[in-house]
Amino acid sequence: MTLLPVFPKYRFSSIVEIIKKYQGQLGLDVSSISEDSWDTIVLRKLENIIQYISVVYASDRNASGKSHLPLGEGTLSVNTLLQQLAKHNYT
């Protein structure tokens, strides 16, 4: 039997508040994020969440949206991804 955490009825304004309160970790899956979304949404918040990320799953997608290609064979800028993670001291 698997026990799932029970979250009391608190109001949280972000996933970071939940992670801090319950000492959790976040898995970041960039396999289905478009490069535009990565640039406009994730990078703006990366500095605040980087310390809570335990794993980054990276795959690529082609122009028609087929995902899970080897990195560098699709539309994701691998250099940008790695530079931004390094910039925020992600190890």
LODO-57108 format. One record per residue (C-alpha): residue number from 1; residue in one letter; x, y, z. Coordinates in steps of 0.05 Angstrom, whole numbers, always signed. Each point is the difference from the previous one (the first is absolute). Layout:
% residues N
   i aa     c1     c2     c3
 NUM  a      X      Y      Z
...
% end
This chain:
% residues 91
   i aa     c1     c2     c3
   1  m     +0     +0     +0
   2  t    +27    +68    -20
   3  l    -13    +59    +46
   4  l     -9    +66    -34
   5  p    +14    +66    +36
   6  v    -62    +35    +25
   7  f     +4    +75     -8
   8  p    -42    +40    +49
   9  k    -45    +53    -29
  10  y    +51    +56     -2
  11  r     +0    +51    -55
  12  f    +66     +3    -38
  13  s    +17    +51    -53
  14  s    +54    -42    -33
  15  i    +31    -69     -5
  16  v    +62    +27    +34
  17  e    -40    +15    +63
  18  i    -25    -72     +2
  19  i    +71    -27    -11
  20  k    +28    +44    +55
  21  k    -54    -18    +50
  22  y     +4    -75    -11
  23  q    +76     -2    -16
  24  g    -13    -31    -67
  25  q    +39     -1    -65
  26  l    -22    +16    -71
  27  g    +13    -40    -63
  28  l     +5    +45    -61
  29  d    -21    -34    -66
  30  v    +21    +43    -59
  31  s    -18    -53    -51
  32  s    -68    +30    -15
  33  i    +16    +74    +10
  34  s     +5    +42    -63
  35  e    +62    +43     -6
  36  d    -45    +62     +3
  37  s    -31    -24    +66
  38  w    +68    -16    +27
  39  d    +25    +70    -16
  40  t    -62    +38    +23
  41  i    -25    -41    +60
  42  v    +52    -47    +29
  43  l    +61    +45     -5
  44  r    -35    +57    +36
  45  k    -15    -46    +59
  46  l    +63    -43     -2
  47  e    +39    +41    +50
  48  n    -55    -11    +52
  49  i    -10    -74    -11
  50  i    +70    -26    -18
  51  q    +18    -18    +71
  52  y    -62    -45     +4
  53  i    +12    -38    -65
  54  s    +26    -70    +12
  55  v     +1    -25    -72
  56  v     -5    +29    -70
  57  y    -27    -45    -55
  58  a    +18    +27    -68
  59  s    -22    -25    -68
  60  d    -12    +36    -64
  61  r    -58    +10    -47
  62  n     -3    +12    -75
  63  a    -37    +56    -36
  64  s    -64    -42     -5
  65  g     +0    -11    +75
  66  k    +24    -72     +3
  67  s    +37     -5    +66
  68  h    +53    -44    +31
  69  l    +53     +9    -54
  70  p    +74     -1    +20
  71  l    +22    +69    +23
  72  g    +24    +44    -56
  73  e    -43    -33    -53
  74  g    -61    +44    +10
  75  t    -19    +71    +18
  76  l    +27     +7    +71
  77  s    +63    +40     +7
  78  v    +42    -47    +42
  79  n    +55    +52    +11
  80  t    -51    +49    +27
  81  l    -30    -52    +47
  82  l    +68    -21    +28
  83  q    +26    +72     +5
  84  q    -62    +22    +39
  85  l     +5    -59    +48
  86  a    +74    +13    +11
  87  k    -12    +75     +9
  88  h    -44    -17    +59
  89  n    +50    -50    +28
  90  y    -42    -62    -14
  91  t    +44    -61    +11
% end
